[in-house]
Amino acid sequence: MIFGKLWKSFTAQLNKVANWFYTADPIAQLQYEYDLSVNQMKEGREGLEQYRALVERVGRQVEGHRQLAANLEAKIKAYLGAGDRETAAKLALDLQRAKKDLAENEAQLQMHETAYQNNLTKIKRATEKISQVKEKISKYDAELKMSRAEAEIAQLAKDFNFDVTTDFGQIEQIIQDKIGANRAKVRVAADLSGEGIEDIKKEQAVEQVMADQALREFEAQMGLVTPETAPVTATGKNLGAKAKVRQKTR
């Protein structure tokens, strides 16, 4: 009882493993079955060739008995023509035996020929089916690989969903944040580059006036200035003083 249960459990596990291997790679299983069928077909063809040799041998026996019967008939006619009835009678008995053997061999030949043709038809049909199986194996292999590729592509398309809840979506958000931060730095730098431009221009204008005034003073000291430019010198000094006061207040 215990050993029986153990054996059933063991065979059940073996069946489970066998089913797993059977379904793990169905194309390989089909190829295995195809190879087995091809080997069986080769054996069947060899057997058919041997059987055909038997048919040919029986056919030769039939042909030999036909020739023997024809020769005996010719001899009987010849002996009868010569008046030798005793020899003709013996030959007639041999002719009866030859015709009996001929009939038996013809029956065997017909039986073997029919069996050969039937087996030949079966093997031809099996060969066609094996060729179809081979084509189906190639077709199923291609379709199975294509379906696996489509399934993988579908999974990739699902994984590549840039939703905020997915890893790709979170990574995309980080990238966009970095891009926004970089653009913000550029904008701030651009905004700061225009700050105080008017004041700088005013300071440059004041410096230019002061430079002109300094040049006029130098001309006056060197006696290079005319009396008409003297009032401008005083005005330049006042402007220079105002510019200095403005710089201090800033």
MOVEN-V592360 format. One record per residue. RES is the residue in one small letter. PHI is phi in whole degrees, 0 to 359 (none if undefined). PSI is psi as a letter, one per 40 degrees, with the letter a starting at -180 (NA if undefined). OMEGA is omega as a letter, one per 20 degrees, with the letter a starting at -180 (NA if undefined). Layout:
RES,PHI,PSI,OMEGA  RES,PHI,PSI,OMEGA
This chain:
m,none,d,a  i,294,d,a  f,295,d,r  g,296,d,r  k,295,d,r  l,298,d,r  w,294,d,r  k,297,d,r  s,295,d,r  f,295,d,r  t,295,d,r  a,295,d,r  q,294,d,r  l,298,d,r  n,296,d,r  k,296,d,r  v,296,d,r  a,298,d,r  n,296,d,r  w,295,d,r  f,295,d,a  y,294,d,a  t,264,e,a  a,295,d,r  d,223,g,a  p,296,d,r  i,295,d,r  a,297,d,r  q,294,d,r  l,298,d,r  q,297,d,r  y,296,d,r  e,297,d,r  y,295,d,r  d,298,d,r  l,298,d,a  s,295,d,r  v,297,d,r  n,297,d,r  q,295,d,r  m,296,d,r  k,297,d,r  e,296,d,r  g,297,d,r  r,293,d,r  e,298,d,r  g,297,d,r  l,294,d,r  e,297,d,r  q,296,d,r  y,293,d,r  r,295,d,r  a,298,d,r  l,296,d,r  v,298,d,r  e,296,d,r  r,294,d,r  v,296,d,r  g,297,d,r  r,294,d,r  q,296,d,r  v,298,d,a  e,297,d,r  g,296,d,r  h,294,d,r  r,295,d,r  q,295,d,r  l,298,d,r  a,297,d,r  a,294,d,r  n,294,d,r  l,297,d,r  e,298,d,r  a,295,d,r  k,293,d,r  i,300,d,r  k,298,d,a  a,293,d,a  y,291,d,r  l,295,d,r  g,295,d,r  a,274,e,r  g,85,e,r  d,265,g,a  r,284,d,a  e,297,d,r  t,295,d,r  a,296,d,r  a,293,d,r  k,299,d,r  l,294,d,r  a,294,d,r  l,294,d,r  d,298,d,r  l,296,d,r  q,299,d,r  r,296,d,a  a,297,d,r  k,293,d,r  k,295,d,r  d,297,d,r  l,298,d,a  a,295,d,r  e,295,d,a  n,293,d,r  e,295,d,r  a,294,d,r  q,295,d,r  l,299,d,r  q,296,d,r  m,295,d,a  h,294,d,r  e,295,d,r  t,296,d,r  a,296,d,r  y,297,d,a  q,297,d,r  n,297,d,r  n,295,d,r  l,297,d,r  t,297,d,r  k,297,d,a  i,292,d,r  k,299,d,r  r,295,d,r  a,296,d,r  t,296,d,r  e,298,d,r  k,295,d,r  i,296,d,r  s,298,d,r  q,295,d,r  v,298,d,r  k,299,d,r  e,297,d,r  k,294,d,r  i,299,d,r  s,297,d,r  k,294,d,a  y,295,d,r  d,298,d,r  a,296,d,a  e,294,d,r  l,294,d,r  k,296,d,r  m,295,d,a  s,295,d,r  r,296,d,r  a,296,d,r  e,297,d,r  a,296,d,r  e,294,d,r  i,296,d,r  a,298,d,r  q,294,d,r  l,296,d,r  a,299,d,r  k,290,d,a  d,291,d,a  f,276,e,r  n,288,h,a  f,273,f,r  d,273,i,a  v,296,d,a  t,275,e,a  t,264,i,r  d,298,d,r  f,296,d,r  g,295,d,r  q,295,d,r  i,296,d,r  e,298,d,r  q,297,d,r  i,298,d,a  i,296,d,r  q,296,d,r  d,297,d,r  k,294,d,r  i,298,d,r  g,297,d,r  a,295,d,r  n,296,d,r  r,294,d,r  a,297,d,r  k,298,d,r  v,296,d,a  r,294,d,r  v,298,d,r  a,298,d,r  a,293,d,r  d,294,d,a  l,291,d,a  s,294,d,r  g,263,e,a  e,284,h,r  g,77,e,a  i,295,d,a  e,296,d,r  d,296,d,r  i,296,d,r  k,297,d,r  k,296,d,r  e,297,d,r  q,296,d,r  a,294,d,r  v,296,d,r  e,298,d,r  q,294,d,r  v,297,d,r  m,296,d,r  a,295,d,r  d,297,d,r  q,295,d,r  a,298,d,r  l,294,d,r  r,296,d,r  e,298,d,r  f,296,d,r  e,294,d,a  a,292,d,r  q,294,d,a  m,271,e,r  g,73,f,a  l,266,e,a  v,260,i,r  t,270,i,a  p,300,d,a  e,290,d,a  t,267,e,a  a,296,d,r  p,298,d,a  v,293,d,a  t,296,d,r  a,295,d,r  t,296,d,r  g,297,d,r  k,296,d,r  n,297,d,r  l,295,d,r  g,294,d,r  a,294,d,r  k,297,d,a  a,294,d,r  k,293,d,r  v,298,d,a  r,295,d,r  q,293,d,r  k,293,d,a  t,292,d,r  r,285,NA,NA
